Amino acid sequence: MEVNDLKERVYGIIEPLLLEDPEYFLVFVKVKPGHIIKIYLDGDKGLPIQKCIYFNRKLYKAIEESGWFPEGDFALEVSSPGVDEPLVLKRQYNKNIGRKVEVELVDGTKKEGTLTTVADADIIIEWTEGKGKKATQQQLLIPFENIKSTIVQIQF
């Protein structure tokens, strides 16, 4: 079975499950050699491990019952994208408003700031330049078409 065909079949199984629980959404599916299926989900308020287990069990059973793989010759992993994974969907941008992000533009330049606004076609980040009384707030509107990747910066 081809990778794209398998991905489409997986989408067909997971979409009805997500409709039952609309707080959660599919980010992307990866299929690796050896019938390893990796499903990345997220939630508007995060994705608890219990939900990963729930979706994994439901999906595993549905794939097994489908008979796509003889003798259950597949592996399934369900998780949320890691903190080092770029944001893919507008819904992910929305849930990260107020967090610091690094945006790499298609021209290779990088901009860092706090994600303040997400619109249909663009985002706005802001940051402070200078120190003390000379500090000024800067804002930059970035169209989605100019974004190569956006990664949330974890603060410690």
N, C-alpha and C positions, 0 to 999 in steps of 0.2 A: 504494500500500500504506500502511495506517495505521501510525502510529508504534508503538502498542502491539503490533500484529500483528508488525511488524518486530522489536521487542525480543524478543518470545516466540520468534521464529524464530532470532534470534542466541543466545538462551539455550540453545535446543535444539542448536546447533552447539558452543558452548563448553563446556557441562557435561561431555560425554564426554572432551574434551581435558583438562579439569582433573582428571577421575577418574584419568587416566593419570599425573598429577603432583600428588598430593594436598597437597603443601606449598604450592601456589598456589591462590588462590580469587578468585572474582568479587566485586567490590565493587558496581559498578553499570554500567549501559549508558545512554548518551545517544544520541539520534538527533536530528540537526540538519537544518534544511532543506537541500535539495540532496543528499540521500542520504549525509550524513556520519555515519558510525557511530563513536562513541567508546566504547571498552571500557576500563574501569578494573579492573585486577587488583592483587592484593597477594600477599605471601608471608609465611609465619610468620617467615622470616628476611630479609625484604625481597624485592625483585623486581629481579634483575640485568637489564641492558639486553639481554643475550643471550636471556633468557627472553621479553622483550617482542617481540624480533624473531622468535623461534620461534613464539610464539602468533599474531603478526600474519600470518606466512606461511601457517600452517595455516588460520587463519580466512579470510584473503583468498581462498585457493584454494577453500575450501568454499562461501563466498558466491558467488564467481564461477561455480562449477559448478552452483549451485542455480538459476541463471537468474532470480533475483528482479529484476535490473535489466538492461534491454536494453543490450547493448554495454558491459557493465562500468561503467555510469554510477553509481559510488559511490566513496566514500573511506572508508578504515578507519584508525583510530588506536588503538593499544594502548599503554597506559601505566599507571603506578601513580598513585593520587591524589596531588596535590601536597601539600607540607607545610602549605599553608594550607587544605586540605580537612578538614572535620570527620570524625571517626571515625563510621562507619556501622554496622559489624558488631561483635558481641561479640568475634569473633576478632581484630579490629583492636585492641580494648581490651586483650586478653590480651597481644598482642605488644608493647604499650607500657607494661606494668607497669614501674615504676621511673623513668619519665620524668615531667617536669613537664607538667601539662595545665592548660588553662583551660576550665572547664565553665560554659556558660551555661544557666541554669535556665529553665523555661517561664515563670516570673514575671519574667524579665528580669535577675535578679541574676547576678553572675559570681563564681565561686570559683576560686582558683588553688591548686595543690598538686601533690604527687607522687602519681601513681596507684599505690596499693599493693595493692589487692585488686579482683578482678573476680569477681562471683558471678552467679548466674542472673538475679537481679532488680535488682541494684544494684552500685555501685562504692564504694570508699573512697579518699578522697584525704587526704593529711596535709601539714602545713606547720608551720613554727616561728614562734611569736609571741614578741616581745620579744627582748632581746639579753643576751649574757653569762650571768650566773648566774640572771637572771630569765626566760631563754628557756624556753618550754614547747612541747611537741609537741601539736598539735591534730589531731584526726581528724574527718572528716565522712563519713557514709554517705549516698549519694545514690541513690535509686531511679531506674532507667532511665526510668520514666514521667515523672520530673520534669526530665529532661535535654532541652534544646532542641538543644544542640550541644556537642561536646567537640573542642578543637583542641590538638594536641601543641605545646608551646612549645619552640622550638629554642634551645638554649643555645650561646653562643659563648665 
